[in-house]
Amino acid sequence: MKHIVTVLRLSGAVVFVSLLSSLEQPAYAQGPGNGGPRPADTVPIDGGVSLLLAAGAAYGLRRLRQSKSR
């Protein structure tokens, strides 16, 4: 029974992360006001957020496996 609950939690987490990643919108840095220099391009900052989500999911799985072995 514990195995089934663990599998359901894990599959729920995978679905949640999948939904979050599908709703991801690119984020761009704000341009300068009237007096500042014009940048050549905007800077996307969403790549780091994706890496943090993946690292958090990996860490959560590791903690889940560690608690299951105790």
C-alpha positions as CSV (number, residue, x, y, z in Angstrom):
1,M,0.0,0.0,0.0
2,K,2.9,2.4,0.8
3,H,4.4,1.7,-2.6
4,I,1.1,2.7,-4.3
5,V,0.9,6.0,-2.3
6,T,4.5,6.8,-3.2
7,V,3.9,6.2,-6.9
8,L,0.8,8.3,-6.8
9,R,2.6,11.2,-5.1
10,L,5.5,10.9,-7.5
11,S,3.2,10.9,-10.6
12,G,1.3,13.9,-9.1
13,A,4.6,15.8,-8.7
14,V,5.6,14.9,-12.3
15,V,2.2,16.2,-13.6
16,F,2.5,19.4,-11.5
17,V,6.0,20.1,-12.9
18,S,4.9,19.4,-16.4
19,L,2.0,21.8,-16.1
20,L,4.2,24.5,-14.6
21,S,6.8,24.1,-17.4
22,S,4.1,24.2,-20.1
23,L,2.7,27.5,-18.6
24,E,6.2,29.1,-18.6
25,Q,6.3,32.4,-20.4
26,P,9.7,34.0,-21.4
27,A,10.6,36.9,-19.1
28,Y,12.7,39.8,-20.5
29,A,14.6,42.6,-18.7
30,Q,13.0,46.0,-18.6
31,G,14.3,48.5,-21.1
32,P,15.7,51.9,-20.0
33,G,13.7,55.0,-19.5
34,N,13.9,58.2,-21.6
35,G,17.5,59.2,-20.7
36,G,19.4,55.9,-20.6
37,P,21.3,54.1,-23.4
38,R,19.4,51.7,-25.6
39,P,20.4,48.0,-25.2
40,A,21.2,46.0,-28.3
41,D,19.0,43.1,-27.2
42,T,16.7,42.1,-24.4
43,V,18.0,39.6,-21.9
44,P,15.9,36.4,-21.2
45,I,16.1,35.3,-17.6
46,D,13.8,32.3,-17.8
47,G,16.6,29.7,-18.4
48,G,17.7,29.9,-14.8
49,V,14.2,29.3,-13.5
50,S,13.9,26.1,-15.5
51,L,17.2,24.9,-14.1
52,L,16.1,25.7,-10.6
53,L,12.8,23.8,-11.1
54,A,14.7,20.7,-12.4
55,A,17.2,20.9,-9.5
56,G,14.3,21.2,-7.0
57,A,12.6,18.1,-8.5
58,A,15.8,16.1,-8.4
59,Y,16.4,17.1,-4.8
60,G,12.9,16.2,-3.8
61,L,13.2,12.8,-5.4
62,R,16.4,12.2,-3.6
63,R,14.9,13.1,-0.3
64,L,11.9,10.9,-1.0
65,R,14.1,7.9,-1.8
66,Q,16.2,8.5,1.4
67,S,13.2,8.7,3.6
68,K,11.8,5.6,2.0
69,S,14.9,3.6,2.8
70,R,14.9,4.6,6.5
